[in-house]
Amino acid sequence: MSESPLIEYKESWHDEYLKWIYGSFEKICTLCKEYGIPAPEYTVHRNDIMMMFRASEPVNAPETEELHSNCTVNVPEIALKTFSALKSNPRATAKELSEGLGISLRTVKNHLALLKQSGGINRVGSDKSGYWEITE
């Protein structure tokens, strides 16, 4: 038994945590086997454990389209919906885009940042009275 109850608690908590983690790994492996999926590979590092799943067949990434010929960033298909909405209404605010597309405001802002980075759009004027310039 440890000299300090705090140390004893910490050791007890650590043991319980490890039991929970390894129990979860076993459950994942069982489910993978049940569904015919290759079991994950584990790598134990000093401060973490990494679990890697390998696809049993090649996985195709979602289709992406180029915004224009100078575009150097792949833009996911979902962000292209934001781009199309801006083409239809360059004065649309992020909030209006969010409501119109049925996605969160944060997602719209992420799309706008990606579209700006790709060179597909530029903001002209202020956030309130400006508009989006489409650079094709």
C-alpha positions as CSV (number, residue, x, y, z in Angstrom):
1,M,0.0,0.0,0.0
2,S,1.2,3.5,-0.9
3,E,2.2,6.0,1.8
4,S,-0.1,8.6,0.4
5,P,-3.9,8.1,-0.3
6,L,-3.5,10.5,-3.3
7,I,-0.8,8.2,-4.9
8,E,-2.9,5.2,-4.2
9,Y,-5.9,6.8,-5.9
10,K,-3.8,7.8,-8.9
11,E,-2.5,4.3,-9.3
12,S,-6.0,2.9,-8.9
13,W,-7.4,5.3,-11.4
14,H,-4.6,4.6,-13.9
15,D,-5.2,0.8,-13.7
16,E,-9.0,1.3,-14.2
17,Y,-8.4,3.6,-17.2
18,L,-6.1,1.0,-18.8
19,K,-8.6,-1.7,-18.3
20,W,-11.3,0.5,-19.9
21,I,-9.0,1.3,-22.9
22,Y,-8.0,-2.3,-23.5
23,G,-11.6,-3.4,-23.1
24,S,-12.6,-0.9,-25.8
25,F,-9.8,-2.1,-28.1
26,E,-11.1,-5.7,-27.7
27,K,-14.6,-4.6,-28.5
28,I,-13.5,-2.8,-31.6
29,C,-11.5,-5.9,-32.8
30,T,-14.5,-8.1,-32.1
31,L,-16.8,-5.8,-34.1
32,C,-14.3,-5.6,-37.0
33,K,-14.1,-9.3,-37.2
34,E,-17.9,-9.6,-37.0
35,Y,-18.3,-7.2,-39.9
36,G,-15.5,-8.6,-42.0
37,I,-13.3,-5.5,-41.6
38,P,-9.5,-5.9,-41.1
39,A,-8.5,-5.5,-37.5
40,P,-6.9,-2.2,-36.6
41,E,-3.2,-1.9,-36.0
42,Y,-2.0,-0.5,-32.7
43,T,1.1,1.5,-31.9
44,V,1.8,2.3,-28.3
45,H,3.9,5.4,-27.7
46,R,5.1,6.8,-24.5
47,N,2.2,9.3,-24.1
48,D,-0.5,7.8,-26.4
49,I,-1.8,4.8,-28.3
50,M,-2.5,5.1,-32.0
51,M,-5.1,2.9,-33.7
52,M,-5.0,2.6,-37.5
53,F,-7.7,1.1,-39.7
54,R,-6.7,-0.1,-43.1
55,A,-9.3,-0.1,-45.9
56,S,-9.9,-3.5,-47.3
57,E,-10.3,-1.9,-50.7
58,P,-9.1,1.5,-52.1
59,V,-11.2,4.4,-50.9
60,N,-11.9,7.2,-53.3
61,A,-11.8,10.7,-51.8
62,P,-14.8,12.9,-52.4
63,E,-14.8,14.5,-55.8
64,T,-13.4,18.0,-55.9
65,E,-13.6,20.5,-58.7
66,E,-11.4,23.4,-59.7
67,L,-12.7,26.8,-59.1
68,H,-10.6,28.3,-61.8
69,S,-7.4,27.4,-63.8
70,N,-5.1,29.0,-61.2
71,C,-6.6,27.3,-58.2
72,T,-3.9,25.5,-56.1
73,V,-6.1,24.3,-53.3
74,N,-8.5,21.3,-53.6
75,V,-12.0,22.5,-52.6
76,P,-14.4,19.8,-51.2
77,E,-17.7,19.4,-53.0
78,I,-19.7,20.8,-50.0
79,A,-17.7,24.1,-50.2
80,L,-18.5,24.3,-53.9
81,K,-22.2,24.7,-52.8
82,T,-21.2,27.8,-50.9
83,F,-19.3,29.0,-54.0
84,S,-22.4,28.4,-56.2
85,A,-24.6,30.3,-53.7
86,L,-22.1,33.2,-53.8
87,K,-22.2,33.2,-57.6
88,S,-26.0,33.5,-57.4
89,N,-25.9,36.2,-54.8
90,P,-22.5,37.9,-54.3
91,R,-23.9,40.2,-51.5
92,A,-25.0,37.3,-49.4
93,T,-23.8,37.4,-45.8
94,A,-22.3,34.3,-44.0
95,K,-25.5,34.1,-42.0
96,E,-27.7,34.1,-45.1
97,L,-25.5,31.4,-46.7
98,S,-25.7,29.3,-43.5
99,E,-29.5,29.5,-43.4
100,G,-29.9,29.0,-47.2
101,L,-27.6,26.0,-47.4
102,G,-28.7,24.5,-44.1
103,I,-25.2,24.3,-42.6
104,S,-23.7,26.0,-39.6
105,L,-22.3,29.5,-39.6
106,R,-18.9,28.2,-38.6
107,T,-18.9,25.8,-41.6
108,V,-19.8,28.6,-44.0
109,K,-16.9,30.7,-42.5
110,N,-14.6,27.8,-43.0
111,H,-15.7,27.4,-46.6
112,L,-15.3,31.1,-47.2
113,A,-11.7,31.0,-45.9
114,L,-10.9,28.0,-48.1
115,L,-12.5,29.7,-51.1
116,K,-10.4,32.8,-50.4
117,Q,-7.3,30.8,-50.0
118,S,-7.9,29.0,-53.3
119,G,-8.3,32.4,-55.0
120,G,-11.9,31.6,-56.0
121,I,-13.3,34.7,-54.2
122,N,-12.3,38.0,-52.8
123,R,-14.2,40.2,-50.4
124,V,-14.7,43.7,-51.7
125,G,-15.7,46.4,-49.2
126,S,-16.8,45.9,-45.6
127,D,-18.4,42.9,-44.0
128,K,-21.7,44.8,-43.8
129,S,-22.0,46.6,-47.1
130,G,-19.5,44.7,-49.3
131,Y,-19.8,41.8,-51.7
132,W,-18.0,38.7,-52.8
133,E,-16.1,39.1,-56.1
134,I,-15.9,35.8,-58.0
135,T,-12.5,35.3,-59.6
136,E,-12.8,32.7,-62.3
